[in-house]
């Protein structure tokens, strides 16, 4: 296949000129955060600020037949009570139309004639204090005539997309073996440390909105469309963000209501969501159902894959609502060579909170179903699970490899990942120890999973300039919610300019001071955003060389960057400091903008999509009496391409791993048959604690990506992809001697205990004694 990309790894420097890329550097962001100087939405309350609270629907779906807001209006401290009628004429936020024939759900700021889910905002109360607004909201009275809930049915389908390649039907007809799995991935709550919120201020310059968002520039576009205002009159600032994980990627109706109220009342208006608000009305993740089958030859070669995916969308659509299902479908069949596929994806509206992107966004679902299929196939064929995978992995010589769903995998060595995980985990010894322990009556298992992870497409921006004191100022259109973006991007600048780390300042998250960009989504911040920084810095250095040649009267001499400026490479002593260069450029008026000289802007569009990959091996044990699952160890080999800061990468891997543990072992959003949310607090929703995180050994096997200028791949979502599937496979393996071939997610003690009890009852002998 023809290579669509052409790029090489950036120069790493020499021993005398150490590179900044690839170096452990402590995060510059942390000093403020750990000393209480962070600035979150909760810390921002301007003088004369009003506070907004929502009355939310207690009903799942139906027509509003009566609503009484008189008591709320009369409540002390209340300034305004807004209903749908007051917000008439509002526009809608955009939805990414990645699939054909998408039927959009309404973007309703406040419910008008009908409610579509429990927790939907119906009335907004603005008062002089948060307590007054909250108390007034409790006085609203509403009557709803209930309607049938929306669910998985053809009439609720918002889109259907199919991928077909080869002769799948024939392959299944001729297969020696066919294995099937059905996976129901529960809904999950992104569970950021800081719930959502917004602060909007209207003044002579227009509207300024502080929003803990992953995509400030897109939020500004959406606010302009909803409010019917020019974008130039809106400024969005993302202050410190206490976690996001996809849950703060889109503009919410509540955000727009806060902005609307500030404009209407000509006063600052603030809203801070409670944890309960987020459970009810923030976007959820996952929730997809996959029914899949694999056709195999006698020698274990995979001949074909058939999969039907059904993903909920909720009652409204955030920007990336189709992304989780589409990702899950297009990623199949993962790292394996399967020429024949038939894949169908359906997205359907439901009487629930919206589904959005959540750390992984379809990647964990694809990995889970494919890796369960591979383990089922290994069991049927009587082949070691690693050996079966080895026979079917895409060979490194095949890259760039076009998958049967049309995706181009850029680089990697999947067999080497498997081999390294096998060695690092002492897989053979794990299996021997499993046999020994089973003979002693223990319930233990070993599981493996490989994964691939798409890391974003499209463009990102960066602008770099030189201050009069020699400081290098970088502004990025990307954003940050804890990834260490300021640190990593500064390292890229330092790597090119050879300048000290503390001479670089990084700006992000403010639409007024940064160039337009996409934001922190889809593991794209380093591969695409970092590549924009690299290209902008290289172009900036070329301009600086031009100024230095003028200053040093060396038109033809080769130059190089050093710690404090530019020198003539021949070593004749001629030197221009960054301060000299800045002053000379300002005097000549060269590329002045934002108070900086030599200002250089790069809008970088990636040549393709980088694909991370990895392999995990997990060992687990189960308590026979309680069903409690203990993950005894996980070994994980990851390919993140060129790594800017290994310390930050390890932090991202471990953080994602913690969320992956929660997803596979304890977390689940549950609605009852009437659409009421049963898991509406942390008393009911089981996020993992520090003591729940098992031992983890991480190693790497990087393959440079040709898809972007840095050669980097994403890393932030990997922990939610491979480890859960490996743990699931290990848990099923542990129970396999009892005849168990399937376990539901999450792997709670109840889930496992019931599976064991079902086996025990089915093996009761005729005398009534249980056989073991």
Helices and strands as residue ranges (DSSP letters): H 30-34, G 41-43, E 50-56, E 62-68, H 70-74, E 78-82, G 84-87, E 114-115, E 121-127, H 130-137, E 141-146, G 154-156, E 157-165, H 168-174, E 177-184, E 187-189, E 197-203, E 206-211, H 216-227, G 231-233, E 234-237, H 253-265, E 269-272, H 275-281, E 284-286, E 289-296, E 302-314, H 323-331, E 340-349, H 363-381, H 385-392, G 396-398, E 401-402, E 408-409, H 414-424, H 427-439, E 443-454, E 459-466, E 472-476, H 485-497, G 501-503, E 504-507, I 525-530, H 531-552, E 559-562, E 565-568, E 575-577, H 578-588, E 597-605, E 611-622, E 629-639, H 646-665, G 690-692, E 696-700, G 718-720, H 722-735, G 736-738, H 749-762
